[in-house]
């Protein structure tokens, strides 16, 4: 009986030791994973500016955004935008991007792809078939209207820094 009790104690100690080792390994690994993830995010992020005003964008995870990232890896993309309809700015990208059009109701700050080759940035609302690219997250509707409703603008998209 004592032997069995000693065996249980050894098993518990071994299990505890293995748990501690795995816990310590798990604590070290996230630092490496986090550094890789942060580095990958920096490579994958896109900077977005409206007439030189940099805005924060939450980008969609789709083939269109991936193609846009690839497009701007070597040099920034400048898109001459034109006011349209009193609620959006539209500009030709200069190439076709993959499309995943869905009927969408847009709102101020939405960035979408139209017809595969046009970027649209909204300062109002519309309902149409678009591919969602992203959403400007650091501007209110009033700030978006101020940035986009006073005439044609230039959008600059570049690889994030």
Beta strands, then each sheet from edge to edge (+ up, - down):
strand 1: 46-50
strand 2: 53-55
strand 3: 57-59
strand 4: 77-80
strand 5: 82-84
strand 6: 88-92
strand 7: 102-105
strand 8: 110-114
strand 9: 118-122
strand 10: 127-136
strand 11: 154-159
sheet 1: 2+ 1- 11+ 4-
sheet 2: 3+ 10- 7+
sheet 3: 3+ 10- 8+ 9- 6+ 5-
end
